[in-house]
Every structure is written in C-alpha cells, then in structure tokens.
Amino acid sequence: MTLLVTVFAAVAATLIWYNKENDNRMMVGTLCLMYWGASIMWFVDAIAGYIEDGAAFFTPAAEDMLNDLYLGLSVVAFGLVIWLAILLIKDPRGIVRKAITKNMN
C-alpha cells in the first residue's frame, strides 16, 4: 500500500511538473524526485518482502494494509513539508523576503 500511495503521488507531481515545465519557480521537479525516490525505495522493499515471504506477500492482513496506508500517507505528507521548507528557504517569488522587509520598516 505504501508503494501504491507514493507512486500515485509521484505520478500526480510529475503531471503537474510536466504541464508547468517552463515555469520552474515552484520547484515541483524537486517534489517529483522526492516522490519517485520514495517509490523506488518501496519497490525495493516489496521485492525484498516477496523474496522473504513468497506468495504470502500478496495476501496481507487488513490491519497491515491499514498501517501501510497510514505510512504511505505520512511519507507523502512529509515530502510536502520538506518541499514547503525548501520553498520558504529559497523563496523563488520573493514573498517571504517582502514580508520580512515590510515588517522591519
């Protein structure tokens, strides 16, 4: 389930990045790379789980699937938090800089 959630997030971010290819101010490419990296990590984890458990890997308990869903959603949310932190630090549109200098005057 974690793989599925992160792949959907990666595909959605990639579609947004592809449609806004010429306007890279929001750094959606960074978000794409984070989600695709997480997807590759979960894919490798799925392969290792299949090697370890065999066919039983494809019949998880409902509780395990729910835990994996929460973990996948947490990874997607954490990726968004990191992306927002990068945006606030780099400030591509200068909004944070304007707000800080406005309060100082």
KETINU-558419 format. One record per atom (N, C-alpha, C): residue number from 1; x, y, z; residue in one letter; atom name. Coordinates in nm, 2 decimals. Example, Ala and Ser with C-alpha at 12.3 -4.5 7.8 and 13.67 -1.06 7.14 Angstrom:
REM residues 2
NODE, 1, 1.32, -0.57, 0.78, a, N $
NODE, 1, 1.23, -0.45, 0.78, a, CA $
NODE, 1, 1.32, -0.33, 0.78, a, C $
NODE, 2, 1.28, -0.22, 0.71, s, N $
NODE, 2, 1.37, -0.11, 0.71, s, CA $
NODE, 2, 1.29, 0.00, 0.79, s, C $
REM end
This chain:
REM residues 105
NODE, 1, 0.08, -0.12, 0.00, m, N $
NODE, 1, 0.00, 0.00, 0.00, m, CA $
NODE, 1, 0.09, 0.13, 0.00, m, C $
NODE, 2, 0.20, 0.12, 0.07, t, N $
NODE, 2, 0.29, 0.24, 0.07, t, CA $
NODE, 2, 0.34, 0.26, -0.07, t, C $
NODE, 3, 0.37, 0.16, -0.14, l, N $
NODE, 3, 0.42, 0.17, -0.28, l, CA $
NODE, 3, 0.31, 0.24, -0.37, l, C $
NODE, 4, 0.19, 0.19, -0.35, l, N $
NODE, 4, 0.08, 0.25, -0.43, l, CA $
NODE, 4, 0.06, 0.39, -0.40, l, C $
NODE, 5, 0.06, 0.43, -0.28, v, N $
NODE, 5, 0.03, 0.57, -0.24, v, CA $
NODE, 5, 0.14, 0.66, -0.30, v, C $
NODE, 6, 0.27, 0.62, -0.28, t, N $
NODE, 6, 0.38, 0.70, -0.33, t, CA $
NODE, 6, 0.39, 0.71, -0.48, t, C $
NODE, 7, 0.35, 0.60, -0.55, v, N $
NODE, 7, 0.35, 0.61, -0.69, v, CA $
NODE, 7, 0.24, 0.70, -0.74, v, C $
NODE, 8, 0.12, 0.70, -0.68, f, N $
NODE, 8, 0.02, 0.79, -0.72, f, CA $
NODE, 8, 0.06, 0.94, -0.70, f, C $
NODE, 9, 0.13, 0.96, -0.58, a, N $
NODE, 9, 0.18, 1.10, -0.56, a, CA $
NODE, 9, 0.29, 1.14, -0.66, a, C $
NODE, 10, 0.37, 1.04, -0.69, a, N $
NODE, 10, 0.48, 1.07, -0.79, a, CA $
NODE, 10, 0.42, 1.10, -0.92, a, C $
NODE, 11, 0.33, 1.02, -0.97, v, N $
NODE, 11, 0.26, 1.05, -1.10, v, CA $
NODE, 11, 0.19, 1.18, -1.10, v, C $
NODE, 12, 0.12, 1.21, -0.99, a, N $
NODE, 12, 0.05, 1.34, -0.99, a, CA $
NODE, 12, 0.15, 1.46, -0.99, a, C $
NODE, 13, 0.25, 1.45, -0.91, a, N $
NODE, 13, 0.36, 1.56, -0.91, a, CA $
NODE, 13, 0.42, 1.57, -1.05, a, C $
NODE, 14, 0.45, 1.45, -1.11, t, N $
NODE, 14, 0.51, 1.45, -1.24, t, CA $
NODE, 14, 0.42, 1.52, -1.35, t, C $
NODE, 15, 0.29, 1.49, -1.34, l, N $
NODE, 15, 0.20, 1.55, -1.44, l, CA $
NODE, 15, 0.19, 1.70, -1.42, l, C $
NODE, 16, 0.19, 1.75, -1.29, i, N $
NODE, 16, 0.20, 1.89, -1.26, i, CA $
NODE, 16, 0.33, 1.95, -1.31, i, C $
NODE, 17, 0.44, 1.89, -1.29, w, N $
NODE, 17, 0.57, 1.94, -1.33, w, CA $
NODE, 17, 0.57, 1.94, -1.49, w, C $
NODE, 18, 0.52, 1.84, -1.55, y, N $
NODE, 18, 0.52, 1.84, -1.70, y, CA $
NODE, 18, 0.44, 1.95, -1.76, y, C $
NODE, 19, 0.33, 1.98, -1.70, n, N $
NODE, 19, 0.24, 2.08, -1.75, n, CA $
NODE, 19, 0.30, 2.22, -1.73, n, C $
NODE, 20, 0.38, 2.24, -1.62, k, N $
NODE, 20, 0.44, 2.36, -1.59, k, CA $
NODE, 20, 0.59, 2.36, -1.62, k, C $
NODE, 21, 0.63, 2.29, -1.72, e, N $
NODE, 21, 0.77, 2.27, -1.75, e, CA $
NODE, 21, 0.85, 2.40, -1.76, e, C $
NODE, 22, 0.79, 2.50, -1.83, n, N $
NODE, 22, 0.87, 2.63, -1.85, n, CA $
NODE, 22, 0.87, 2.72, -1.73, n, C $
NODE, 23, 0.78, 2.70, -1.63, d, N $
NODE, 23, 0.77, 2.78, -1.51, d, CA $
NODE, 23, 0.82, 2.69, -1.39, d, C $
NODE, 24, 0.95, 2.70, -1.36, n, N $
NODE, 24, 1.00, 2.61, -1.26, n, CA $
NODE, 24, 1.02, 2.69, -1.12, n, C $
NODE, 25, 0.95, 2.80, -1.11, r, N $
NODE, 25, 0.97, 2.88, -0.99, r, CA $
NODE, 25, 0.92, 2.80, -0.86, r, C $
NODE, 26, 0.82, 2.72, -0.87, m, N $
NODE, 26, 0.77, 2.65, -0.76, m, CA $
NODE, 26, 0.84, 2.52, -0.73, m, C $
NODE, 27, 0.94, 2.49, -0.81, m, N $
NODE, 27, 1.03, 2.37, -0.78, m, CA $
NODE, 27, 0.96, 2.24, -0.77, m, C $
NODE, 28, 0.86, 2.22, -0.85, v, N $
NODE, 28, 0.78, 2.09, -0.85, v, CA $
NODE, 28, 0.87, 1.98, -0.89, v, C $
NODE, 29, 0.97, 2.00, -0.97, g, N $
NODE, 29, 1.07, 1.89, -1.00, g, CA $
NODE, 29, 1.13, 1.83, -0.88, g, C $
NODE, 30, 1.16, 1.91, -0.78, t, N $
NODE, 30, 1.22, 1.86, -0.65, t, CA $
NODE, 30, 1.12, 1.77, -0.58, t, C $
NODE, 31, 0.99, 1.81, -0.58, l, N $
NODE, 31, 0.89, 1.72, -0.53, l, CA $
NODE, 31, 0.87, 1.59, -0.60, l, C $
NODE, 32, 0.88, 1.60, -0.74, c, N $
NODE, 32, 0.88, 1.48, -0.82, c, CA $
NODE, 32, 0.99, 1.38, -0.78, c, C $
NODE, 33, 1.11, 1.43, -0.77, l, N $
NODE, 33, 1.23, 1.35, -0.73, l, CA $
NODE, 33, 1.21, 1.29, -0.60, l, C $
NODE, 34, 1.16, 1.36, -0.50, m, N $
NODE, 34, 1.14, 1.30, -0.37, m, CA $
NODE, 34, 1.04, 1.19, -0.37, m, C $
NODE, 35, 0.93, 1.21, -0.45, y, N $
NODE, 35, 0.83, 1.10, -0.45, y, CA $
NODE, 35, 0.87, 0.98, -0.54, y, C $
NODE, 36, 0.94, 1.00, -0.65, w, N $
NODE, 36, 1.00, 0.89, -0.72, w, CA $
NODE, 36, 1.10, 0.82, -0.64, w, C $
NODE, 37, 1.18, 0.89, -0.56, g, N $
NODE, 37, 1.28, 0.82, -0.48, g, CA $
NODE, 37, 1.21, 0.73, -0.37, g, C $
NODE, 38, 1.10, 0.78, -0.31, a, N $
NODE, 38, 1.03, 0.70, -0.22, a, CA $
NODE, 38, 0.96, 0.58, -0.29, a, C $
NODE, 39, 0.91, 0.60, -0.41, s, N $
NODE, 39, 0.85, 0.49, -0.48, s, CA $
NODE, 39, 0.95, 0.38, -0.51, s, C $
NODE, 40, 1.07, 0.42, -0.55, i, N $
NODE, 40, 1.18, 0.32, -0.57, i, CA $
NODE, 40, 1.22, 0.25, -0.44, i, C $
NODE, 41, 1.22, 0.32, -0.34, m, N $
NODE, 41, 1.25, 0.26, -0.21, m, CA $
NODE, 41, 1.15, 0.16, -0.17, m, C $
NODE, 42, 1.02, 0.19, -0.18, w, N $
NODE, 42, 0.91, 0.10, -0.15, w, CA $
NODE, 42, 0.91, -0.02, -0.25, w, C $
NODE, 43, 0.95, 0.00, -0.37, f, N $
NODE, 43, 0.95, -0.11, -0.47, f, CA $
NODE, 43, 1.06, -0.21, -0.43, f, C $
NODE, 44, 1.17, -0.16, -0.39, v, N $
NODE, 44, 1.28, -0.25, -0.34, v, CA $
NODE, 44, 1.24, -0.32, -0.22, v, C $
NODE, 45, 1.16, -0.25, -0.13, d, N $
NODE, 45, 1.11, -0.32, -0.01, d, CA $
NODE, 45, 1.01, -0.43, -0.05, d, C $
NODE, 46, 0.93, -0.40, -0.15, a, N $
NODE, 46, 0.83, -0.50, -0.19, a, CA $
NODE, 46, 0.90, -0.63, -0.25, a, C $
NODE, 47, 1.01, -0.60, -0.33, i, N $
NODE, 47, 1.08, -0.72, -0.38, i, CA $
NODE, 47, 1.15, -0.80, -0.27, i, C $
NODE, 48, 1.20, -0.73, -0.17, a, N $
NODE, 48, 1.26, -0.80, -0.06, a, CA $
NODE, 48, 1.16, -0.87, 0.02, a, C $
NODE, 49, 1.04, -0.81, 0.04, g, N $
NODE, 49, 0.93, -0.88, 0.11, g, CA $
NODE, 49, 0.88, -1.00, 0.03, g, C $
NODE, 50, 0.88, -0.99, -0.10, y, N $
NODE, 50, 0.84, -1.11, -0.18, y, CA $
NODE, 50, 0.94, -1.22, -0.17, y, C $
NODE, 51, 1.07, -1.19, -0.17, i, N $
NODE, 51, 1.17, -1.29, -0.16, i, CA $
NODE, 51, 1.16, -1.36, -0.03, i, C $
NODE, 52, 1.13, -1.28, 0.08, e, N $
NODE, 52, 1.13, -1.34, 0.21, e, CA $
NODE, 52, 1.00, -1.42, 0.24, e, C $
NODE, 53, 0.88, -1.37, 0.19, d, N $
NODE, 53, 0.76, -1.43, 0.23, d, CA $
NODE, 53, 0.70, -1.51, 0.11, d, C $
NODE, 54, 0.74, -1.50, -0.01, g, N $
NODE, 54, 0.69, -1.57, -0.12, g, CA $
NODE, 54, 0.55, -1.52, -0.15, g, C $
NODE, 55, 0.46, -1.61, -0.19, a, N $
NODE, 55, 0.32, -1.58, -0.23, a, CA $
NODE, 55, 0.24, -1.52, -0.12, a, C $
NODE, 56, 0.28, -1.54, 0.01, a, N $
NODE, 56, 0.21, -1.48, 0.12, a, CA $
NODE, 56, 0.22, -1.33, 0.12, a, C $
NODE, 57, 0.32, -1.28, 0.05, f, N $
NODE, 57, 0.33, -1.13, 0.05, f, CA $
NODE, 57, 0.21, -1.07, -0.01, f, C $
NODE, 58, 0.14, -1.13, -0.10, f, N $
NODE, 58, 0.03, -1.07, -0.17, f, CA $
NODE, 58, -0.11, -1.09, -0.10, f, C $
NODE, 59, -0.10, -1.15, 0.02, t, N $
NODE, 59, -0.23, -1.16, 0.10, t, CA $
NODE, 59, -0.21, -1.10, 0.24, t, C $
NODE, 60, -0.18, -0.97, 0.25, p, N $
NODE, 60, -0.16, -0.91, 0.38, p, CA $
NODE, 60, -0.29, -0.91, 0.46, p, C $
NODE, 61, -0.28, -0.90, 0.59, a, N $
NODE, 61, -0.40, -0.88, 0.68, a, CA $
NODE, 61, -0.45, -0.74, 0.66, a, C $
NODE, 62, -0.57, -0.72, 0.69, a, N $
NODE, 62, -0.64, -0.58, 0.68, a, CA $
NODE, 62, -0.57, -0.48, 0.77, a, C $
NODE, 63, -0.53, -0.52, 0.89, e, N $
NODE, 63, -0.46, -0.43, 0.98, e, CA $
NODE, 63, -0.32, -0.39, 0.92, e, C $
NODE, 64, -0.25, -0.48, 0.85, d, N $
NODE, 64, -0.12, -0.45, 0.79, d, CA $
NODE, 64, -0.14, -0.35, 0.68, d, C $
NODE, 65, -0.25, -0.37, 0.60, m, N $
NODE, 65, -0.28, -0.28, 0.49, m, CA $
NODE, 65, -0.31, -0.14, 0.54, m, C $
NODE, 66, -0.39, -0.13, 0.65, l, N $
NODE, 66, -0.42, 0.00, 0.70, l, CA $
NODE, 66, -0.30, 0.07, 0.76, l, C $
NODE, 67, -0.21, 0.00, 0.82, n, N $
NODE, 67, -0.08, 0.05, 0.87, n, CA $
NODE, 67, 0.00, 0.10, 0.75, n, C $
NODE, 68, 0.01, 0.02, 0.65, d, N $
NODE, 68, 0.08, 0.06, 0.53, d, CA $
NODE, 68, 0.02, 0.19, 0.46, d, C $
NODE, 69, -0.11, 0.20, 0.46, l, N $
NODE, 69, -0.17, 0.32, 0.41, l, CA $
NODE, 69, -0.14, 0.44, 0.49, l, C $
NODE, 70, -0.14, 0.43, 0.62, y, N $
NODE, 70, -0.10, 0.54, 0.70, y, CA $
NODE, 70, 0.04, 0.58, 0.68, y, C $
NODE, 71, 0.13, 0.48, 0.67, l, N $
NODE, 71, 0.27, 0.51, 0.64, l, CA $
NODE, 71, 0.29, 0.58, 0.51, l, C $
NODE, 72, 0.22, 0.53, 0.41, g, N $
NODE, 72, 0.23, 0.59, 0.28, g, CA $
NODE, 72, 0.18, 0.74, 0.28, g, C $
NODE, 73, 0.07, 0.76, 0.34, l, N $
NODE, 73, 0.02, 0.90, 0.35, l, CA $
NODE, 73, 0.11, 0.99, 0.43, l, C $
NODE, 74, 0.18, 0.93, 0.54, s, N $
NODE, 74, 0.27, 1.00, 0.62, s, CA $
NODE, 74, 0.40, 1.04, 0.53, s, C $
NODE, 75, 0.44, 0.95, 0.45, v, N $
NODE, 75, 0.56, 0.98, 0.36, v, CA $
NODE, 75, 0.52, 1.09, 0.26, v, C $
NODE, 76, 0.40, 1.09, 0.21, v, N $
NODE, 76, 0.36, 1.19, 0.11, v, CA $
NODE, 76, 0.35, 1.32, 0.18, v, C $
NODE, 77, 0.29, 1.33, 0.30, a, N $
NODE, 77, 0.28, 1.45, 0.38, a, CA $
NODE, 77, 0.42, 1.50, 0.42, a, C $
NODE, 78, 0.51, 1.42, 0.46, f, N $
NODE, 78, 0.64, 1.46, 0.50, f, CA $
NODE, 78, 0.71, 1.51, 0.38, f, C $
NODE, 79, 0.69, 1.46, 0.26, g, N $
NODE, 79, 0.75, 1.51, 0.14, g, CA $
NODE, 79, 0.70, 1.65, 0.11, g, C $
NODE, 80, 0.57, 1.67, 0.13, l, N $
NODE, 80, 0.52, 1.81, 0.11, l, CA $
NODE, 80, 0.57, 1.91, 0.21, l, C $
NODE, 81, 0.59, 1.86, 0.33, v, N $
NODE, 81, 0.65, 1.95, 0.44, v, CA $
NODE, 81, 0.80, 1.99, 0.40, v, C $
NODE, 82, 0.87, 1.89, 0.35, i, N $
NODE, 82, 1.01, 1.92, 0.31, i, CA $
NODE, 82, 1.01, 2.02, 0.19, i, C $
NODE, 83, 0.92, 1.99, 0.09, w, N $
NODE, 83, 0.91, 2.08, -0.02, w, CA $
NODE, 83, 0.87, 2.22, 0.01, w, C $
NODE, 84, 0.78, 2.24, 0.11, l, N $
NODE, 84, 0.74, 2.37, 0.15, l, CA $
NODE, 84, 0.86, 2.44, 0.23, l, C $
NODE, 85, 0.93, 2.36, 0.30, a, N $
NODE, 85, 1.05, 2.42, 0.37, a, CA $
NODE, 85, 1.15, 2.47, 0.27, a, C $
NODE, 86, 1.17, 2.39, 0.16, i, N $
NODE, 86, 1.27, 2.43, 0.06, i, CA $
NODE, 86, 1.22, 2.56, -0.01, i, C $
NODE, 87, 1.09, 2.56, -0.03, l, N $
NODE, 87, 1.03, 2.68, -0.10, l, CA $
NODE, 87, 1.04, 2.81, -0.01, l, C $
NODE, 88, 1.02, 2.79, 0.12, l, N $
NODE, 88, 1.03, 2.90, 0.21, l, CA $
NODE, 88, 1.18, 2.95, 0.22, l, C $
NODE, 89, 1.27, 2.86, 0.22, i, N $
NODE, 89, 1.41, 2.89, 0.23, i, CA $
NODE, 89, 1.46, 2.96, 0.10, i, C $
NODE, 90, 1.43, 2.90, -0.01, k, N $
NODE, 90, 1.48, 2.96, -0.14, k, CA $
NODE, 90, 1.40, 3.08, -0.19, k, C $
NODE, 91, 1.27, 3.08, -0.15, d, N $
NODE, 91, 1.18, 3.19, -0.18, d, CA $
NODE, 91, 1.19, 3.24, -0.32, d, C $
NODE, 92, 1.14, 3.16, -0.42, p, N $
NODE, 92, 1.16, 3.19, -0.56, p, CA $
NODE, 92, 1.08, 3.31, -0.60, p, C $
NODE, 93, 0.97, 3.34, -0.54, r, N $
NODE, 93, 0.89, 3.46, -0.58, r, CA $
NODE, 93, 0.92, 3.58, -0.49, r, C $
NODE, 94, 1.00, 3.57, -0.39, g, N $
NODE, 94, 1.04, 3.68, -0.31, g, CA $
NODE, 94, 0.93, 3.72, -0.21, g, C $
NODE, 95, 0.84, 3.64, -0.18, i, N $
NODE, 95, 0.72, 3.68, -0.10, i, CA $
NODE, 95, 0.77, 3.68, 0.05, i, C $
NODE, 96, 0.85, 3.59, 0.09, v, N $
NODE, 96, 0.89, 3.59, 0.23, v, CA $
NODE, 96, 0.98, 3.71, 0.26, v, C $
NODE, 97, 1.07, 3.74, 0.16, r, N $
NODE, 97, 1.16, 3.85, 0.17, r, CA $
NODE, 97, 1.08, 3.98, 0.18, r, C $
NODE, 98, 0.98, 4.00, 0.10, k, N $
NODE, 98, 0.90, 4.12, 0.11, k, CA $
NODE, 98, 0.83, 4.13, 0.24, k, C $
NODE, 99, 0.77, 4.02, 0.29, a, N $
NODE, 99, 0.70, 4.02, 0.42, a, CA $
NODE, 99, 0.80, 4.06, 0.53, a, C $
NODE, 100, 0.92, 4.01, 0.53, i, N $
NODE, 100, 1.01, 4.04, 0.64, i, CA $
NODE, 100, 1.06, 4.18, 0.63, i, C $
NODE, 101, 1.09, 4.23, 0.51, t, N $
NODE, 101, 1.13, 4.37, 0.50, t, CA $
NODE, 101, 1.02, 4.47, 0.52, t, C $
NODE, 102, 0.90, 4.43, 0.50, k, N $
NODE, 102, 0.78, 4.52, 0.52, k, CA $
NODE, 102, 0.76, 4.53, 0.67, k, C $
NODE, 103, 0.78, 4.42, 0.75, n, N $
NODE, 103, 0.77, 4.43, 0.89, n, CA $
NODE, 103, 0.88, 4.51, 0.96, n, C $
NODE, 104, 1.00, 4.51, 0.90, m, N $
NODE, 104, 1.11, 4.58, 0.95, m, CA $
NODE, 104, 1.10, 4.73, 0.94, m, C $
NODE, 105, 1.03, 4.78, 0.84, n, N $
NODE, 105, 1.02, 4.92, 0.81, n, CA $
NODE, 105, 0.91, 4.99, 0.89, n, C $
REM end
